[in-house]
């Protein structure tokens, strides 16, 4: 029996009657319910520094509503489609050029109908774009994780340097030594690096989102030609 159903039957009882469960039972129920809620929540990844949740891959259904990609066949064997997919997926290609590139591809499709229908070949193009962007995105996710781990190690180093410096300079009147000066220089340098990396984290975390948006925008442009 579900906990909420058990609670309703055991605590509320029959209409018009007082509750049957003592306070201890209510407390036990609350603890069990809280435990179940906590267990249902995903554990945060200590190596993931971004505000947005880490999603390993772009979902095809979120960026494409055309023909099923898994039925498109090997897009890599359609050399013209593969070439266009690589061009569209590249972040060096501006959005303003995409429609012209797709139209030029469709002219080639019309000139050689034996290679497949327009819908088939456009699906090949997006299947290639989707795979390429997912591959690039996965590489970036791994890079963000490594970036975060490096930041965590640097933070530990800064804490150690700060603690050591506090031990050596246990009072304002403590004299400076070569060791304290070296530690102070290292601490300032490491802190500067840490702060600069933290400031660039916003851009780093936006990159996977931008790739998802690019996949969606390309999918929309291709679907308009189907």
N, C-alpha and C positions, 0 to 999 in steps of 0.2 A: 504494500500500500504506500502511495506517495506520502511524504511527510505532511504536506498541507491538508490532504484528506484525513490522515490520522489525527492531525491537530484539530480539525473541525469536528470529527466524531468524538474524540476523547475530551476535548476541553469544552466545547460549546454544549454538548449533550442535547437533550430534548428541549424543544421550545418551552420557554416559561420556567425552566429549571436552572438552578445555579450551576456554575462550572464544577466539574468533578475533579480536575487535576489540582494538586497542591502546587505551591510556588516552586518547589524543588524540581518538579516535573517540567514546569514551564521553563525554568532556567536550563535544564538539560536539553529541551527542545531547541531553545535559542542557540545553544552552543553547537548542536549538531547542524542546524541550519546555517550558521555562520561558517562552520567548517566546510560544508558542501559548497557554499558560495565562493569561498576562498580557493577551494580546489578547482572550481570551474574557470577561474581566471588564469590566463596564460602567464607564466613566469617571465618577468622582464629579462631581456638579454643584457648582461652587464657590458658586453662589448659592442652594443648598438647605441650610438650616441644621438641619433636623430629623433625628432619629436614624432614623426610619422612612423607607423608600425612597419616593421620589415616584412615585405611580401616577396618570397623568393623569385617568382616569375610573373610576368604580365599575363593576365587571363585573356585568352582569345575572345571570349564572349563580351568582354568589356570594351574592346576596341574594333570589333569586326562583326557585322551582321550579314555578310555575304555568304556565298557557298562554303560548305565545311572545308576547313583547311586540311584536315587529315585525309580528305578524299581528293585533294588536288594533285597528288602524285609528287614525284621528286622535282621540286622547283629548280634544283641545280642543273638538271638536264635540259631545261629550257634556257639556253644561253642568253638570249635577248632579255627574257624576264629576269634572269639572275643579274644581268648587268644593270638593269633599271632598279632592281631591288637594292643593290649595293649603293647606287647613287642616291636613291631616296632615303635610305637608312642613314647615310653619312650626315653628321651634323654640320658639315661644311656646305651642304646643299641648302640654300635658303628656301623658305616656303613659297616665295613668289615664283620660283622656277618649276615647281612640282607639276602644275597643271600642263605646262608646255611639254615637259618630259613625258608625261603620261600620254598626251595627244600624239606625240611623235612615235611612241611605241605602238599606239593603236593604228597608225598609218602602216607600220610594218606588218601588223597582224592582218590588216585588210589585204595587203599585197601577197600574203602567203597563208591562205586559209587552211592549207593542209597541215600546218603545225598545231592547229587547235582552234577552238572557238574563242571569241573575244572574252567571254566570261571565264573560260578555263585559264587563259593566259594571264588575265588580270588577277585571277586568284593565285596563280603561280607567283606573280609579282608580290602580292601582299604576304603570301606564305614566306617568301624570302625575307621581306622587310621584318616580319614578325620574329622570325628566328634570329636574324642578325641583331635586332634591337634587344631581344631577350638575352642573347649571348653577351652583348656589350653591357647591359644592365647588371647581369650576374657578376661580371668582372668588376664593375664599379662597387657593387655591394660588398664584395670581398675586400676591395681596397678601403672602403669605409671602415670595415671591421678592423683591418690592420692599422688604420689611422687611429682608431679609438684605442686600440691596445697600446700603441706607441704613446698616446697621450696619457693613458693610465700609468705606464711605466715612468714617464717623465714627471707626473704628479708625485709618484712615490719618491723619485729622486729629489725633487724639490723639498718634500717634507723631511727627508733625511738630512739634506743640507741645512735646512732651517733649524732642525733639532740640534745638529752638531754645532752650528754657529751659536745657538742659545747656550749650549753647555760651555763653550769656550769664552763667551762674553756674558758671564753670569751676573754682571753688574755694569751699570753705565760707566763706571770708573775703570773697568778692566782694560788693560793696555792692548793695543793692536799688535798683532804678530803677523809674520809671513803666512801662517796657516789661516788666520782669520781673514786676511785680505784676499787670499786665494779663494776661500769659501764664499766670501761676499761677491767676488767677481763671478764665480760659477753660478751662484744663486740668482744674481741679476740676469745673467745670460740665459739660463734655463727658464726663468720666469718669463722673459721676453719672448722666447720661442713658444712657450706654452700659450701665452696670450694671443700671439699672432695666429697660431693654429686654431685656437678656439674661435677667433673672429672669422676665419675662413670656413668654419664648419657649416655655417648656414648655406653657403653656396654648394659645398660638397653634398650636403643632404638633399638639396633640391635637384641634383642631377638625375637620380632615378625617376623622380616625378616628371621631369622634363622629357625623359625618354618615353614614359607612358603616354604623355600628351602627344609626342611626335607620332607614336604608333597610331593613336586615335585619329589624329589629323590626316595622316596618310591613308588610313583605312577609309575615312569619310570621303576623301578625294577619289579614291579608286572605286568605291561603291557608287559614286555619282556617275561613273562611266559604264557601269554594268548594264 
